[in-house]
Amino acid sequence: MHIILVSDRLATAKTINLTGRHLLLAGATLLALVLGLSTLFSYVTVRHAAEIRLPFLQDLVRAVSVEETQKSREYVRENINAMAVRLGQMQAQLLRLDSLSERLSALAGVKPGAGPELVKDGRGGPLVDPRALSADELNTALDALSRQVDARSDTLSVLESKLLEERIEKSLLPTSLPVAAQWNASGFGWRVDPFTGEAALHEGVDFTAEVGTPIKAAATGVVINVERHPQYGNLVEIDHGNELTTRYAHASKVFVKVGELVRRGQKIAEVGTTGRSTGPHLHFEVRVRGIAQNPNRFLQQALTGQAKVASRH
């Protein structure tokens, strides 16, 4: 763009050449001037307005702040009250756990001094001038409750271990009937031998039953012998630990093998009349360190357990 300047003072005309860069610079300067004036106008307006209305604004801000603070306090107080109620419920549950722990101790045969000491926590009395707990008081109560829970957990862990140990020991004792039948056919001890007619020691008890009647393990254990014996016939022997074993003789069929783990009540064979036998029956023995024991000592517990179950129904 060419601009020609003509003046009486100038002897000749003067020409000014404007490029796009000059126009851009002029526009930017104009824009900056407008923004500066606008900012100055806004500052002056707000300042004067604040000076005029400052007391009102301060009161408004103060009222909003007080309201928000009050809401926050009420919210915190409601939560503290809810936590205090929950704390009381947990303390009541602890009392029930104490009662349960005492009953389990009696069942497990654990003396009160065997686990962490449990202190009776009886409470009561009239309600006088109640007030809500503070946050510090609530934290203190929660810490005390946490310690009580830890103590109860230790006690219940001791009882659990004791009961588990007894359960394992019980599962390893032959206190379950190997055949659903009576065993009075031939008891343990001296008797007249059915083949020779002479006095002979009978080292087990006989369960009279039909051929094919299931024979079940009297306790949990590991099969240590399966053989065809000339006198016992088809024989299964199970080791229950602590040098205690059981023998199941005269079976018609055997369903386990040496080294197999069997559970109490698991079918291991069927009644037969193999070996030295006058008819279908199960010859059952209990041995400790290889010495025959009277199976009645264990089998009577099975009858007692069945009687208890029947009485419940």
Contacts in CASP RR format, 6 or more apart in sequence:
PFRMAT RR
TARGET T0000
AUTHOR 0000-0000-0000
METHOD contacts of the structure
MODEL  1
MHIILVSDRLATAKTINLTGRHLLLAGATLLALVLGLSTLFSYVTVRHAA
EIRLPFLQDLVRAVSVEETQKSREYVRENINAMAVRLGQMQAQLLRLDSL
SERLSALAGVKPGAGPELVKDGRGGPLVDPRALSADELNTALDALSRQVD
ARSDTLSVLESKLLEERIEKSLLPTSLPVAAQWNASGFGWRVDPFTGEAA
LHEGVDFTAEVGTPIKAAATGVVINVERHPQYGNLVEIDHGNELTTRYAH
ASKVFVKVGELVRRGQKIAEVGTTGRSTGPHLHFEVRVRGIAQNPNRFLQ
QALTGQAKVASRH
1 17 0 8 1.000
1 18 0 8 1.000
1 19 0 8 1.000
1 23 0 8 1.000
2 15 0 8 1.000
2 16 0 8 1.000
2 17 0 8 1.000
2 18 0 8 1.000
3 15 0 8 1.000
3 16 0 8 1.000
3 17 0 8 1.000
3 18 0 8 1.000
4 13 0 8 1.000
4 14 0 8 1.000
4 15 0 8 1.000
4 16 0 8 1.000
5 13 0 8 1.000
5 14 0 8 1.000
5 15 0 8 1.000
5 16 0 8 1.000
6 13 0 8 1.000
7 14 0 8 1.000
50 57 0 8 1.000
76 135 0 8 1.000
77 132 0 8 1.000
80 132 0 8 1.000
80 133 0 8 1.000
80 134 0 8 1.000
80 135 0 8 1.000
80 138 0 8 1.000
81 132 0 8 1.000
83 138 0 8 1.000
83 142 0 8 1.000
84 132 0 8 1.000
84 133 0 8 1.000
84 138 0 8 1.000
84 141 0 8 1.000
87 138 0 8 1.000
87 141 0 8 1.000
87 142 0 8 1.000
87 145 0 8 1.000
90 145 0 8 1.000
91 121 0 8 1.000
91 145 0 8 1.000
94 121 0 8 1.000
94 145 0 8 1.000
94 148 0 8 1.000
94 149 0 8 1.000
94 152 0 8 1.000
95 121 0 8 1.000
95 122 0 8 1.000
97 152 0 8 1.000
97 156 0 8 1.000
98 118 0 8 1.000
98 120 0 8 1.000
98 121 0 8 1.000
98 152 0 8 1.000
101 118 0 8 1.000
101 152 0 8 1.000
101 155 0 8 1.000
101 156 0 8 1.000
101 159 0 8 1.000
102 118 0 8 1.000
104 110 0 8 1.000
104 156 0 8 1.000
104 159 0 8 1.000
104 163 0 8 1.000
105 111 0 8 1.000
105 112 0 8 1.000
105 114 0 8 1.000
105 159 0 8 1.000
107 163 0 8 1.000
108 159 0 8 1.000
108 162 0 8 1.000
108 163 0 8 1.000
108 166 0 8 1.000
109 162 0 8 1.000
110 158 0 8 1.000
110 159 0 8 1.000
110 162 0 8 1.000
112 118 0 8 1.000
114 158 0 8 1.000
115 154 0 8 1.000
115 155 0 8 1.000
115 158 0 8 1.000
116 151 0 8 1.000
116 152 0 8 1.000
116 154 0 8 1.000
116 155 0 8 1.000
117 151 0 8 1.000
118 151 0 8 1.000
118 152 0 8 1.000
118 155 0 8 1.000
133 141 0 8 1.000
171 219 0 8 1.000
171 220 0 8 1.000
171 264 0 8 1.000
172 219 0 8 1.000
172 220 0 8 1.000
172 221 0 8 1.000
172 240 0 8 1.000
172 241 0 8 1.000
172 242 0 8 1.000
172 244 0 8 1.000
173 219 0 8 1.000
173 240 0 8 1.000
173 244 0 8 1.000
173 298 0 8 1.000
173 301 0 8 1.000
174 218 0 8 1.000
174 219 0 8 1.000
174 240 0 8 1.000
174 244 0 8 1.000
174 246 0 8 1.000
174 286 0 8 1.000
174 295 0 8 1.000
174 298 0 8 1.000
174 299 0 8 1.000
175 218 0 8 1.000
175 219 0 8 1.000
175 298 0 8 1.000
175 299 0 8 1.000
175 301 0 8 1.000
175 302 0 8 1.000
176 216 0 8 1.000
176 217 0 8 1.000
176 218 0 8 1.000
176 219 0 8 1.000
176 264 0 8 1.000
176 265 0 8 1.000
176 302 0 8 1.000
177 216 0 8 1.000
177 218 0 8 1.000
177 299 0 8 1.000
177 302 0 8 1.000
177 303 0 8 1.000
178 207 0 8 1.000
178 215 0 8 1.000
178 216 0 8 1.000
178 217 0 8 1.000
178 218 0 8 1.000
178 246 0 8 1.000
178 248 0 8 1.000
178 282 0 8 1.000
178 284 0 8 1.000
179 207 0 8 1.000
179 209 0 8 1.000
179 213 0 8 1.000
179 214 0 8 1.000
179 215 0 8 1.000
179 216 0 8 1.000
179 271 0 8 1.000
179 282 0 8 1.000
179 284 0 8 1.000
180 209 0 8 1.000
180 213 0 8 1.000
180 214 0 8 1.000
181 207 0 8 1.000
181 208 0 8 1.000
181 209 0 8 1.000
181 213 0 8 1.000
182 207 0 8 1.000
182 208 0 8 1.000
183 205 0 8 1.000
183 206 0 8 1.000
183 207 0 8 1.000
183 284 0 8 1.000
183 295 0 8 1.000
183 299 0 8 1.000
185 205 0 8 1.000
185 206 0 8 1.000
185 207 0 8 1.000
185 208 0 8 1.000
185 281 0 8 1.000
186 202 0 8 1.000
186 205 0 8 1.000
186 206 0 8 1.000
187 202 0 8 1.000
187 204 0 8 1.000
187 205 0 8 1.000
187 206 0 8 1.000
187 296 0 8 1.000
188 202 0 8 1.000
188 203 0 8 1.000
188 204 0 8 1.000
188 205 0 8 1.000
188 292 0 8 1.000
188 294 0 8 1.000
188 295 0 8 1.000
188 296 0 8 1.000
189 201 0 8 1.000
189 202 0 8 1.000
189 203 0 8 1.000
189 204 0 8 1.000
189 294 0 8 1.000
190 199 0 8 1.000
190 200 0 8 1.000
190 201 0 8 1.000
190 202 0 8 1.000
191 199 0 8 1.000
191 200 0 8 1.000
191 201 0 8 1.000
191 202 0 8 1.000
192 198 0 8 1.000
192 199 0 8 1.000
192 200 0 8 1.000
193 199 0 8 1.000
193 200 0 8 1.000
194 278 0 8 1.000
195 276 0 8 1.000
195 278 0 8 1.000
203 285 0 8 1.000
203 292 0 8 1.000
204 283 0 8 1.000
204 284 0 8 1.000
204 285 0 8 1.000
204 286 0 8 1.000
204 292 0 8 1.000
204 294 0 8 1.000
204 295 0 8 1.000
205 283 0 8 1.000
205 284 0 8 1.000
205 295 0 8 1.000
205 296 0 8 1.000
205 299 0 8 1.000
206 281 0 8 1.000
206 282 0 8 1.000
206 283 0 8 1.000
206 284 0 8 1.000
207 271 0 8 1.000
207 281 0 8 1.000
207 282 0 8 1.000
207 284 0 8 1.000
208 280 0 8 1.000
208 281 0 8 1.000
209 271 0 8 1.000
209 280 0 8 1.000
209 281 0 8 1.000
209 282 0 8 1.000
210 271 0 8 1.000
210 280 0 8 1.000
211 252 0 8 1.000
211 270 0 8 1.000
211 271 0 8 1.000
211 272 0 8 1.000
211 273 0 8 1.000
211 280 0 8 1.000
212 252 0 8 1.000
212 253 0 8 1.000
212 270 0 8 1.000
212 271 0 8 1.000
212 272 0 8 1.000
213 270 0 8 1.000
213 271 0 8 1.000
213 280 0 8 1.000
213 282 0 8 1.000
214 267 0 8 1.000
214 270 0 8 1.000
214 271 0 8 1.000
215 236 0 8 1.000
215 248 0 8 1.000
215 251 0 8 1.000
215 267 0 8 1.000
215 268 0 8 1.000
215 269 0 8 1.000
215 270 0 8 1.000
215 271 0 8 1.000
215 282 0 8 1.000
216 265 0 8 1.000
216 266 0 8 1.000
216 267 0 8 1.000
216 268 0 8 1.000
217 238 0 8 1.000
217 246 0 8 1.000
217 262 0 8 1.000
217 263 0 8 1.000
217 264 0 8 1.000
217 265 0 8 1.000
217 266 0 8 1.000
217 268 0 8 1.000
218 246 0 8 1.000
218 264 0 8 1.000
218 265 0 8 1.000
218 284 0 8 1.000
218 298 0 8 1.000
219 238 0 8 1.000
219 240 0 8 1.000
219 246 0 8 1.000
219 264 0 8 1.000
220 240 0 8 1.000
220 261 0 8 1.000
220 262 0 8 1.000
220 263 0 8 1.000
220 264 0 8 1.000
221 238 0 8 1.000
221 239 0 8 1.000
221 240 0 8 1.000
221 241 0 8 1.000
221 261 0 8 1.000
221 262 0 8 1.000
222 238 0 8 1.000
222 239 0 8 1.000
222 259 0 8 1.000
222 260 0 8 1.000
222 261 0 8 1.000
222 262 0 8 1.000
223 236 0 8 1.000
223 237 0 8 1.000
223 238 0 8 1.000
223 239 0 8 1.000
223 256 0 8 1.000
223 257 0 8 1.000
223 258 0 8 1.000
223 259 0 8 1.000
223 260 0 8 1.000
223 261 0 8 1.000
223 262 0 8 1.000
223 268 0 8 1.000
224 237 0 8 1.000
224 238 0 8 1.000
224 239 0 8 1.000
224 245 0 8 1.000
224 258 0 8 1.000
224 259 0 8 1.000
225 235 0 8 1.000
225 236 0 8 1.000
225 237 0 8 1.000
225 258 0 8 1.000
226 235 0 8 1.000
226 236 0 8 1.000
226 237 0 8 1.000
226 254 0 8 1.000
226 256 0 8 1.000
226 257 0 8 1.000
226 258 0 8 1.000
227 234 0 8 1.000
227 235 0 8 1.000
228 234 0 8 1.000
228 235 0 8 1.000
228 274 0 8 1.000
229 235 0 8 1.000
229 249 0 8 1.000
229 275 0 8 1.000
230 275 0 8 1.000
230 276 0 8 1.000
231 275 0 8 1.000
231 276 0 8 1.000
232 247 0 8 1.000
232 249 0 8 1.000
232 250 0 8 1.000
232 275 0 8 1.000
232 276 0 8 1.000
232 283 0 8 1.000
233 249 0 8 1.000
233 250 0 8 1.000
233 251 0 8 1.000
233 274 0 8 1.000
233 275 0 8 1.000
233 276 0 8 1.000
233 277 0 8 1.000
234 249 0 8 1.000
234 250 0 8 1.000
234 251 0 8 1.000
234 252 0 8 1.000
234 253 0 8 1.000
234 254 0 8 1.000
234 269 0 8 1.000
234 272 0 8 1.000
234 274 0 8 1.000
234 275 0 8 1.000
235 247 0 8 1.000
235 248 0 8 1.000
235 249 0 8 1.000
235 251 0 8 1.000
236 247 0 8 1.000
236 248 0 8 1.000
236 251 0 8 1.000
236 254 0 8 1.000
236 256 0 8 1.000
236 268 0 8 1.000
236 269 0 8 1.000
237 245 0 8 1.000
237 246 0 8 1.000
237 247 0 8 1.000
237 248 0 8 1.000
238 245 0 8 1.000
238 246 0 8 1.000
238 248 0 8 1.000
238 262 0 8 1.000
238 268 0 8 1.000
239 245 0 8 1.000
240 246 0 8 1.000
243 288 0 8 1.000
243 289 0 8 1.000
243 290 0 8 1.000
244 286 0 8 1.000
244 287 0 8 1.000
244 288 0 8 1.000
245 286 0 8 1.000
245 287 0 8 1.000
245 290 0 8 1.000
246 284 0 8 1.000
246 285 0 8 1.000
246 286 0 8 1.000
246 287 0 8 1.000
247 283 0 8 1.000
247 284 0 8 1.000
247 285 0 8 1.000
247 287 0 8 1.000
248 268 0 8 1.000
248 269 0 8 1.000
248 282 0 8 1.000
248 283 0 8 1.000
248 284 0 8 1.000
249 275 0 8 1.000
249 282 0 8 1.000
249 283 0 8 1.000
249 284 0 8 1.000
249 285 0 8 1.000
250 271 0 8 1.000
250 272 0 8 1.000
250 273 0 8 1.000
250 274 0 8 1.000
250 275 0 8 1.000
250 277 0 8 1.000
250 280 0 8 1.000
250 281 0 8 1.000
250 282 0 8 1.000
250 283 0 8 1.000
251 269 0 8 1.000
251 270 0 8 1.000
251 271 0 8 1.000
251 272 0 8 1.000
251 274 0 8 1.000
251 282 0 8 1.000
252 269 0 8 1.000
252 270 0 8 1.000
252 271 0 8 1.000
252 272 0 8 1.000
252 273 0 8 1.000
252 274 0 8 1.000
252 280 0 8 1.000
253 269 0 8 1.000
253 270 0 8 1.000
254 268 0 8 1.000
254 269 0 8 1.000
255 267 0 8 1.000
255 268 0 8 1.000
255 269 0 8 1.000
255 270 0 8 1.000
256 262 0 8 1.000
256 268 0 8 1.000
256 269 0 8 1.000
262 268 0 8 1.000
271 280 0 8 1.000
271 281 0 8 1.000
271 282 0 8 1.000
272 279 0 8 1.000
272 280 0 8 1.000
272 281 0 8 1.000
272 282 0 8 1.000
273 279 0 8 1.000
273 280 0 8 1.000
273 281 0 8 1.000
277 283 0 8 1.000
284 295 0 8 1.000
285 292 0 8 1.000
285 295 0 8 1.000
286 292 0 8 1.000
286 293 0 8 1.000
286 294 0 8 1.000
286 295 0 8 1.000
286 297 0 8 1.000
286 298 0 8 1.000
287 293 0 8 1.000
END
